[in-house]
Amino acid sequence: MLKIEELVHNFINLNCDFDKEIVLTNFFHSDWEADILLINNEGFSHEIEIKLSKSDFKNDFKKKYTNQKSGEKFLKHDKIGCGDYICNSFSFLLPMGMIDHQDVPKHCGIIEFYHDEDNWETTFYKIREPKVIHQDSYWKLCDKDYFLRNMARNLLIKKFELKGKKEELIFKNYFEINSKKSSI
């Protein structure tokens, strides 16, 4: 069975141009996590949400969030559908034939995949292009300097996590130490 990490790896290697776009996986932005986030040189952003089961797909429309600044509560897809969303477009990446295309909101793109287990090849099909939610650049809605610092920090953390899996490393939890210092 194809693991989600393998699916993401295959999709990125076949569909993304690292010279023309920033490609991030499992990246937290807004009030939720993007499975795949693409930002091109002009700042146009596209979130791709992976759903591997019908129940997971249906549950995505029940996700409620609370805006951390305003306290406002909303459903994820209501926010996307009305254009009050940081990304310019949104798509679902789904196994071929899993969901009737009429069940996917019109503003969402649909990308289906077929994984041939015998040859270990995955093929992707763009069924429907996503609608543009708004014209604002990702960088207009997001602090680019903070974004880059956060991305660099996340890469460093991932490096230590990977290194720690091969070697026994013991690191102090500086987040815990800093919170204790600030309470003194």
C-alpha positions, -999 to +999 in steps of 0.1 A: +000+000+000+012+035-009+021+056+021+012+093+022+049+103+023+055+083-009+025+099-026+036+134-017+072+126-029+058+113-062+035+143-067+062+169-059+088+152-082+064+149-111+045+182-108+066+209-091+094+231-104+117+240-076+133+268-097+099+285-100+081+278-068+085+272-031+072+237-022+063+229+014+047+199+029+028+197+062+031+234+066+010+253+091-005+285+079-037+304+086-055+282+111-046+248+097-020+226+081-015+224+043-005+189+031+012+206+001+017+243-003+030+258-035+040+295-039+053+306-073+077+335-080+048+360-083+034+350-048+005+330-062-002+302-037-020+269-041-028+245-013-033+208-020-052+187+005-047+149+003-077+127+011-072+089+010-107+078+022-143+090+017-147+095+054-116+117+056-129+137+026-163+142+043-147+151+076-127+179+059-160+198+055-168+195+093-135+210+104-142+240+126-116+265+135-113+295+158-094+325+145-066+331+170-068+369+167-105+375+165-120+345+182-143+340+153-154+304+147-159+291+111-159+260+089-128+256+068-145+253+035-169+282+042-139+304+047-122+291+015-154+294-006-161+330+004-125+341-005-114+349+031-084+326+028-047+331+025-041+309-005-051+319-040-064+284-049-072+251-032-073+215-046-080+180-034-056+152-043-076+119-043-074+083-053-089+078-088-127+073-086-130+076-048-152+107-049-179+117-073-167+150-088-200+167-081-193+162-043-163+185-046-171+222-042-168+241-075-140+264-062-118+234-055-095+218-080-095+180-083-063+160-089-067+122-090-040+096-088-036+060-097-009+039-081+003+008-100+016-014-072+031-039-097+054-013-113+055+011-083+044+040-104+020+067-096+002+087-123-016+120-116-046+134-135-057+170-133-095+166-134-105+202-127-084+233-122-091+252-090-109+286-092-089+316-081-101+326-047-086+361-047-058+380-065-037+391-035-002+378-033+006+353-005+033+378+005+007+406+009-013+385+033+017+369+051+049+385+066+075+372+042+104+377+067+086+358+094+077+331+069+114+327+059+126+326+095+099+301+104+108+279+074+145+280+084+137+271+120+115+242+108+143+229+085+167+230+114+143+211+137+138+185+109+175+181+105+180+174+142+150+150+142+165+130+112+200+130+128+185+119+161+169+089+144+203+077+133+223+087+164+214+090+200+213+127+206+202+145+237+191+181+234+177+204+260+142+217+253+150+254+249+113+263+246+107+249+281+138+267+294+127+301+278+092+298+292+107+293+327+130+323+323+101+346+313+081+335+343+109+344+368 
